[in-house]
Amino acid sequence: MTMNEFIEDSLNKEQEYLSGTVEDLTPEELVWRPGPEANPIGWILWHMIRVEDFWFQFFIQRETELWEKEGWHEKFGLPTRDNGFGHSQEQVTNFPALDLGELLKYGEQVRSGTLTYLRGLGPDDYAVVPRERQPDMTVGAVFRQVIGELYQHQGHIAYIKGLLRPGYEGPGAAAD
């Protein structure tokens, strides 16, 4: 297995887990918060997709994020340069309820862009430093960071869903 195949497999497995967790959520469940300082599932899902878009489109490739390029920010009525980093509790509390189907379409477009980029990488490309001001963030480090964040946030979503639906064990639970 090549590095590219391993990364693609990791991203596909994360997507499988995420899809299994969010596919049947109601609009009410997307905005529910277990406490006043907790992030709701809808916000976490939006943040996950926005962060992937940011890292691969903007940070590495120096392209306009799909969020802006494809007009997703207009569809959701949110700012172009917002991805949830540094959001205050007030911003999270006032975050709008997003349509799950549309959010997942945006996520599919982002993931497609990430995989297209990944499939064009050669072994030496992982050592490239896309931004001189952040020399520790090589292409390889970005993939490691994003994959870690995606799995972490997918776990957050599954945990919150478990609080909403007692007995919910999460995707892949039968295989554990």
Stockholm file with secondary structure:
# STOCKHOLM 1.0

chainA/1-176         MTMNEFIEDSLNKEQEYLSGTVEDLTPEELVWRPGPEANPIGWILWHMIRVEDFWFQFFIQRETELWEKEGWHEKFGLPTRDNGFGHSQEQVTNFPALDLGELLKYGEQVRSGTLTYLRGLGPDDYAVVPRERQPDMTVGAVFRQVIGELYQHQGHIAYIKGLLRPGYEGPGAAAD
#=GR chainA/1-176 SS CCHHHHHHHHHHHHHHHHHHHHTTCCHHHHHCCSSTTSCCHHHHHHHHHHHHHIIIIIIITCCCCHHHHTTHHHHHTCCTTCCSTTCCHHHHHTCCCCCHHHHHHHHHHHHHHHHHHHHTCCGGGGGCCSCTTCTTCCHHHHHHHHHHHHHHHHHHHHHHHHHHSTTCCCTTGGGC
#=GC SS_cons         CCHHHHHHHHHHHHHHHHHHHHTTCCHHHHHCCSSTTSCCHHHHHHHHHHHHHIIIIIIITCCCCHHHHTTHHHHHTCCTTCCSTTCCHHHHHTCCCCCHHHHHHHHHHHHHHHHHHHHTCCGGGGGCCSCTTCTTCCHHHHHHHHHHHHHHHHHHHHHHHHHHSTTCCCTTGGGC
//
